[in-house]
């Protein structure tokens, strides 16, 4: 895969879309400006001080809920080989995930996807370092990672469309085998939810996507 956006489109969205509404590459600054222009914001929401960054890689909430829905955000990094070196750096994504806590999401996650070309030792080292860091400092960030399946090599059909079908089936395998959806029931919660400024940002996001209490 080329980058995070393609990985999100082909891996993450198919996993989530049956049970969740999913939005990707969300620009909070644009949402704030649009609602402000349309007159849908309160004075507090208009004047809130926040950089509105980073962009939200994956934003989702359950299709079925009662009361106030839980809203989730995830920072996604897709590790692949670029000119023989692993890209991006292991520490990239941690800062973005921490900033997402200030947006008022109930839970924030950091998801690592590893291209099958990356050596297994490197995958294990990246996973262990990140998990130990998140757990060791009692971070509220939820961490998970997956190694993507290799593209089928045996008996590759001549038609590109047939080859793509085989690759799609390999991707489907990972989406059906990982315990992803069930893991969302045990996520660590955001400790900043009661902050007044966090509540304001949360309100802006809910207004932007017309998420109402039931």
C-alpha positions in Angstrom: 0.0 0.0 0.0 1.1 3.5 -0.7 0.4 5.4 2.6 -1.8 5.7 5.6 -4.8 7.0 3.7 -4.8 3.9 1.5 -4.3 1.6 4.5 -7.2 3.3 6.3 -9.5 3.0 3.3 -8.7 -0.6 2.6 -8.2 -2.0 6.1 -9.7 0.2 8.9 -12.9 1.4 7.3 -14.1 -2.1 6.2 -13.6 -3.3 9.7 -15.6 -0.5 11.3 -18.3 0.3 8.8 -20.9 -2.4 9.7 -21.3 -1.2 13.3 -20.0 2.4 13.2 -20.3 5.6 11.3 -16.8 6.3 10.1 -15.2 9.6 9.0 -11.5 9.9 7.9 -9.1 12.7 7.5 -11.2 15.0 9.6 -10.2 18.7 9.7 -11.6 20.2 12.9 -10.5 23.8 11.8 -12.8 23.5 8.7 -15.7 22.2 10.8 -15.3 25.1 13.3 -15.2 27.7 10.5 -18.2 26.2 8.7 -20.4 26.1 11.8 -19.2 29.6 12.7 -20.2 30.9 9.3 -23.6 29.2 9.4 -24.3 30.6 12.9 -24.5 27.3 14.7 -21.9 28.0 17.4 -22.4 29.5 20.9 -20.1 32.4 21.9 -18.0 30.0 23.9 -17.6 27.7 20.9 -16.7 30.6 18.7 -14.0 32.0 21.0 -12.5 28.7 22.2 -8.7 28.7 22.0 -7.4 25.6 20.3 -5.0 25.0 17.4 -7.6 22.4 15.9 -4.7 20.2 15.0 -3.8 17.4 14.3 -6.2 16.1 11.7 -8.2 13.1 12.9 -7.2 10.0 10.9 -10.2 8.0 11.9 -13.3 9.3 13.8 -16.2 6.9 14.5 -19.2 6.3 16.7 -21.8 3.5 17.0 -24.8 3.4 14.7 -26.9 2.0 17.6 -26.7 3.8 21.0 -28.8 5.2 23.8 -28.2 8.4 25.7 -25.0 10.3 24.7 -23.0 8.3 22.2 -19.4 7.5 22.8 -17.1 9.0 20.2 -13.8 7.6 19.2 -10.7 8.8 17.4 -7.6 7.0 16.2 -4.2 8.0 15.0 -3.0 5.6 12.3 0.6 4.9 11.2 1.4 2.6 8.3 5.0 1.3 8.5 6.6 0.4 5.2 10.0 0.3 3.5 11.0 3.5 1.7 14.4 3.2 0.0 15.3 0.3 2.2 14.5 2.1 5.5 11.4 1.8 7.7 9.1 4.8 7.4 7.7 6.6 9.4 9.8 6.9 12.6 8.6 4.8 15.5 7.8 7.9 17.7 5.6 9.5 15.1 1.9 9.3 16.0 2.3 9.4 19.8 2.1 13.2 20.0 -0.8 13.3 17.6 -2.7 10.8 19.7 -2.1 12.7 22.9 -3.4 15.9 21.3 -6.6 14.1 20.2 -7.4 13.7 23.9 -8.0 17.5 24.0 -10.8 17.1 21.4 -13.1 15.4 23.9 -13.3 11.9 22.5 -14.3 9.2 25.0 -11.3 7.1 23.9 -8.3 7.7 21.8 -6.2 5.0 20.1 -2.9 4.7 18.3 -3.0 2.0 15.6 0.1 0.6 13.9 -0.1 -1.2 10.6 3.0 -3.1 9.4 3.7 -3.9 5.8 4.7 -7.6 5.4 8.1 -6.5 3.8 9.3 -5.2 7.2 11.5 -7.7 8.9 9.8 -9.6 11.8 12.4 -8.5 14.3 11.7 -4.8 13.5 8.0 -5.4 13.8 8.4 -7.0 17.2 10.8 -4.2 18.4 8.4 -1.5 17.3 5.4 -3.2 18.9 7.2 -3.9 22.2 8.7 -0.4 22.5 5.4 1.3 21.8 3.3 -0.9 24.1 5.8 -0.6 26.9 5.9 3.1 26.6 2.1 3.4 26.6 1.7 1.0 29.5 4.8 2.2 31.5 3.7 5.8 31.8 0.0 4.9 32.4 -0.9 6.7 29.3 -4.6 6.9 28.4 -3.7 6.1 24.8 -5.0 2.7 23.6 -2.5 0.9 21.4 -3.0 -1.9 18.9 -1.0 -3.2 15.9 -1.5 -5.5 13.0 0.9 -7.1 10.5 -0.7 -7.0 7.0 -0.9 -10.2 4.9 1.5 -10.7 2.0 0.1 -10.4 -1.5 -0.5 -13.8 -3.0 2.4 -14.9 -5.2 1.6 -18.5 -6.2 -0.2 -18.9 -9.5 -0.7 -15.2 -10.1 -3.4 -14.8 -12.7 -2.6 -12.9 -15.9 -5.5 -10.6 -15.5 -4.9 -7.7 -13.0 -8.5 -7.7 -12.0 -8.2 -11.4 -10.9 -5.0 -10.6 -9.0 -6.7 -7.7 -7.2 -9.5 -10.1 -6.1 -6.9 -12.4 -4.6 -5.3 -9.5 -2.7 -8.8 -8.4 -1.5 -9.4 -11.8 -0.1 -6.1 -11.6 1.8 -7.2 -8.3 3.3 -10.6 -9.8 4.2 -8.8 -12.5 6.2 -7.1 -10.0 8.5 -10.4 -8.1 9.0 -12.2 -11.3 10.1 -9.5 -12.8 12.2 -8.4 -9.9 14.4 -10.4 -9.3 17.6 -10.9 -5.7 16.8 -14.5 -4.8 17.4 -14.5 -6.6 20.8 -11.4 -4.7 21.9 -13.4 -1.4 21.7 -15.4 -2.5 24.7 -12.3 -2.4 27.0 -10.6 0.8 25.9 -9.1 3.2 28.5 -11.1 6.4 28.8 -10.0 9.9 28.2 -9.1 11.6 31.6 -9.7 15.1 30.2 -13.4 14.7 29.5 -14.4 16.9 32.4 -12.3 19.9 31.4 -14.5 22.8 30.2 -12.4 23.5 27.1 -12.4 19.8 26.2 -16.2 19.7 26.5 -16.5 22.7 24.1 -14.4 21.0 21.4 -16.5 17.8 21.9 -19.6 19.9 21.4 -18.3 21.4 18.2 -17.5 17.9 16.8 -20.9 16.6 17.6 -22.6 19.6 16.0 -20.4 19.2 12.9 -21.7 15.6 12.4 -25.2 16.1 13.8 -24.5 13.6 16.6 -27.4 13.9 19.0 -28.3 12.3 22.4 -31.1 9.8 22.3 
